[in-house]
Amino acid sequence: MQAKVADVACFQQPPHPHEHITGALPHFVAVLPVIISSEADCDCKTMGRPPLYGLWGGVNRNVKRRHMQVQFKNLEKYNIEELFKNVKTPCYILDEAAFMKNGEILKSLQEETGAKVLLAEKAFSNFTLFPLLSQYLAGTEASGLFEARLGREEMPDKEVHVFSAAFRDDEFAEVLKYADHIVFNSVHQLKKFGPIAKKAGKEVGLRINPECSTQEGHEIYDPCAPGSRLGVTREVFDKEMDKETFSLLSGLHFHTLCEQDADALEITVKAFFRKFGDVAKKLKWLNMGGGHHITRPGYNLPLLKKILTEIHKKYGLQLYLEPGEAVALNAGYLATRVLDIVHNSGHNIAVLDMSAACHTPDVIEMPYMPPLLNACPITDTETVDPSTEANASSDAQSFKSVISHDAQPHKSGATTPDALTETMSDLFGDVFGDAIDDIFGGAPNTDHNPVTRSRTFRLAGPSCLAGDVIGNYLFDHVLKRDELLLFGDMAIYSICKNNTFNGIPLPSIYLLKQDGDLELIKEFSYDDFKGRLG
Ligand SMILES: Cc1ncc(COP(=O)(O)O)c(C=O)c1O
């Protein structure tokens, strides 16, 4: 059976090793009614990781359940081909219903704990959504003048917080116009700008560095990595702080997490109070930064609530969280079409009308592979070991191992080899064969299985950059030119980071309204390219 990517409402998988289906390979089961059960989410909770590529729904005796990948859950009620047939690709599509779902979680967190949640604009700053988001959030968090202004203009009745690694003399007066809270990164900056800020009636804060790393393997996202410029360590605080300067302060700020759960916050909070508890006791508020993956399925919300409630009770501090991702997680898509298909060293390469370098720069910077509707990302490092526990396990166990290892957080880099090994063997068993060997990173495609080989495509952009590659994906059919593909989780760190390298146009931005209307928010033209250049 061959299905068009956009025809299907759920991910069509090859049969599970334990599923008995007659007929020759490849077996693609006809699309069954999609039952999105909460099982994935529940299981994830114990695993601490989301079913980000939540693929195979498991087989429960006679009942087959299939989970639409979690990033696309909100689209399950639509015929995707129909929905997007008139959009000009590439384009981003913001999903109003998904924002509301995230917003509800964040709102109830605030109501239950008294903590305030701000949108970190660096992750998502499409202000068309700001009136909606202001119903759920306490305000915005900016990284400098322009974001502060945007927050003030587009969420006018809400709080504007600004943190910058270093404020500029020629901007600070204007920052004061928009900000309610100003957080400095050094005692020197606090001494320099704090008195003016305080005089202007602003809440003045200092970012501290609790020197507690809870993430491994990607220093680029770890503000506590040795040598970090972000935040004042206790040693420096003691050396540079004086009484007069301290009197300017009304709060402290730390930001140490990245796509992490509440257990990492718990560790950080302990380190913070060990190092700065005596200081915090004398102040009014504490901002605990971003990186809290609060709206991710399986996130430990009860623990977060407990942490917030206990700190407030013990220290009387007003608490702030400023997540970016959690506000817009899984709330956007990037639609693209296949412009051409070329071949090299055994690879099928689809040249898309979107560019990783221009439209999803994090894919190259991190690097990571974004979720793609009805396709499975694959990397080069793993081999399928048929003797793994996953292959030998029951269906229920298999499902667990799929979702537990299936995490693909945006910033955390590509799916881990271990994760892929089990996930792929679970999903594809021996069918997968050599397909996952040596496919990424320039090695020839050594997949000897003609079926998987013909359905594995390297997705790449139209720019001149040889590395403008999104990655290798296994499809349930052979891709064709002009086909529509849909990347998921594309609201965060995408639109706000895009560029026109090679003169490639910026993608249009659509809003998928709750009622199913698709509204064009913004289109770009040659003028947007030229206007920035002279
Ligand atoms: C100071 C600060 N606050 C908040 C955030 C938002 O983080 P996230 O989008 O991961 O929640 C960041 C991200 O780098 C940050 O540097």
PDBQT file of the ligand as one rigid body, heavy atoms in Angstrom, charges set to zero:
ROOT
HETATM    1  C1  LIG A 601      17.301  34.151  30.928  1.00  0.00    +0.000 C 
HETATM    2  C2  LIG A 601      16.412  33.210  30.190  1.00  0.00    +0.000 A 
HETATM    3  N1  LIG A 601      15.127  33.115  30.547  1.00  0.00    +0.000 NA
HETATM    4  C3  LIG A 601      14.281  32.275  29.896  1.00  0.00    +0.000 A 
HETATM    5  C4  LIG A 601      14.702  31.503  28.830  1.00  0.00    +0.000 A 
HETATM    6  C5  LIG A 601      13.723  30.618  28.123  1.00  0.00    +0.000 C 
HETATM    7  O1  LIG A 601      14.109  29.302  28.107  1.00  0.00    +0.000 OA
HETATM    8  P1  LIG A 601      13.165  28.161  27.481  1.00  0.00    +0.000 P 
HETATM    9  O2  LIG A 601      12.663  28.665  26.173  1.00  0.00    +0.000 OA
HETATM   10  O3  LIG A 601      14.074  27.002  27.326  1.00  0.00    +0.000 OA
HETATM   11  O4  LIG A 601      12.070  27.931  28.460  1.00  0.00    +0.000 OA
HETATM   12  C6  LIG A 601      16.046  31.573  28.442  1.00  0.00    +0.000 A 
HETATM   13  C7  LIG A 601      16.535  30.741  27.327  1.00  0.00    +0.000 C 
HETATM   14  O5  LIG A 601      17.656  30.663  26.970  1.00  0.00    +0.000 OA
HETATM   15  C8  LIG A 601      16.922  32.455  29.124  1.00  0.00    +0.000 A 
HETATM   16  O6  LIG A 601      18.210  32.585  28.756  1.00  0.00    +0.000 OA
ENDROOT
TORSDOF 0
